[in-house]
């Protein structure tokens, strides 16, 4: 008789063998795996402002180099902040049209923007798919009524999202929370981490969507336990993780 929950035994996503093994240790909560990520340059520390900026710039560099990159944050407010910045920078370099439509998260999407749909709706269909929660799309046309024609990120299927659906159930898709990153596979991932806003389970999700690399940027504005800390902590990110 089979009992218990299913368990992952083989990992095939990652380019680097060491990261395959490290992901299993991270999933199990083995604290020694922090040293592995440190040794491979995957952990960076600083203030919230500096780590946010570093993660964002690393993401932007990957985007410019043709990689599918993802920004991951612990809370929705930071996700919106990152998405807004990404949209503005992509407009500035000419990758996205400056005019657009208002989305559910308060951001704006123009032609060229990456968006994500946040509600299942079988009435919005393409030839082989329909709009689902978590689907990624690229905006290919903006219509006067506020609707958007979008192209599937993976299969290139096109569909027109009604204006009401766009206003209520569409967000920019450059950044996401760790919870919503589950199931995603990209080339690189850049995760913002803090001691108060992310669980171990969320950290595992945030550090595993990238094929080629997954990097954590740890905010160390607040020392987690300055009175009882002993010995050399270098970097402080080790203690937080």
Buried (B, 14 or more C-beta within 10 A) or exposed (E): EEEEEEEEEEBEEBEEEEBBBBBBBBBEEEEEBBEBBBEBEBBBBBEBEBBBBBBBEBBBEBBEEEBBBBBBBBBBEBBBBBBBBBBEBBBEEEBBBEEBBEBBBEBBBBBBBBBBBBBEBEEBEBEEBBBEEBBBBBBEEBBEEBBBBBBBBEEEBBBBBBBEBBBEBBBBBBBBBBEBBBEBEBBBBBBBBBBEBBEEEBBBBBBBBBBBBBBBBBBBEEEEEEEEEEEEEEBBBBBBB
